[in-house]
Amino acid sequence: MGLYRRGKSKTWYIHYENDGRRYREAIGPSKRQAELVLAKRRTDLREGRFFDLPSSSSGVTFRELSDRYQRDHAIPYKSPTTIEGDRSRWNALVHEFGARPLSRIKAADVSAFLAARRRGGAGPATVNRYRALLSHVLSMAVRWRLLAWNPVRDVRPLPGETRRVRFLEQAELDRLLDACPPWLRRLVTVAVHTGMRRGELMGLRWEQVDLERGQIALTKTKNRQARALPVTDACQRALLTAPRRAGCAFVFADELGHPLSPWGLRNAWDAVVKETRLKNFRFHDLRHTFASHLVMAGVDLPTVRELMGHKTLDMTIRYAHLAPAHARRAIRALERKLPVAPPVVVPRRKGGQPGASQDAPVRKIAPRKRMDRTKH
């Protein structure tokens, strides 16, 4: 039994065993709270009341849990774009497990559901997102004392997941911008020159834009870390041409001054992509375009991470292969730093054979004595 933290995370975890099975729980940033929860688990184990769940929790269904999860966790803590992105996966999970009591959801059921998604054509990354969402929902059920154990922890994620990086070359970007209507051209220009996410763009307000200082201040981000983005000349021209309608605080709005809807943006975007015949290109790939061109221009990865708003450098490493010149510069820097030793010259003997120098003294070898083999 004990408590620990993972890497640089501020969250405290506790771990303990019961009947040969190991359990882990994420408690929060308070070490004192983690110590209290661990002491409670020790008492429950010692007195045989391990996971003494309320009797009212035994019949809670997954659909009831999903309603509470949306109300008490998703809406207060997740961004609207994240909730919208989870909608299709959420509907599939509720359709599969909705009427089932939480205590009857087993690891085998989860594995069967994920395998069916894989057979239906979903890739490893998509299947793992289903697994991650279901795991988080059931982890909250454990925290709320509605479930004894999260069965998804016994199901391993699928291997073979690759991180997708699709970006536009300059000619492709010019073709895309030419096909966009004026309002969408401004939006795409700002996206490519700032790397902002779709939700950040749709929620951008004029009060966040400071053209005199040449920066955009983002306060509501995916990882809840504010960041300031410098504005390029092209981005500044796009913002200057954006109409400011009375009573509308949003930079990107429709003709009536209403905020852009996700469906309206998607319909316009799909029409432009179809017209330009861009293969395998999504709106989020504008963000990849921003990062990729930064790396190819020689910008170091920590700076790209800061501009992209990545929580860890691991998210930025996916662009490292675009910077072979960066590795060459590192090797050249090493060459300048380390002293260069003179080349080793191997002296040669007379006759052109490598060996001792011609000026070296010749060692005389005494002839071997001949043995007398005469029989006596």
Secondary structure by P-SEA (a helix, b strand, c coil): ccccccccccbbbbbbccccbbbbbbbcccaaaaaaaaaaaaaaaaaccccccccccccccaaaaaaaaaaccccccccaaaaaaaaaaaaaaaaaccccccccccaaaaaaaaaaaaaacccaaaaaaaaaaaaaaaaaaaaacccccccccccccccbbbbbbbbbcaaaaaaaaaaccaaaaaaaaaaaaccccaaaaaacccccccccccbbbbccccccbbbbbbbcaaaaaaaaaccccccccccccccccccccaaaaaaaaaaaaaaaccccccccaaaaaaaaaaaaacccaaaaaaaacccccccccccccccaaaaaaaaaaaaaacccccbbbbbbccccccccccccbbbbbccccccccccc
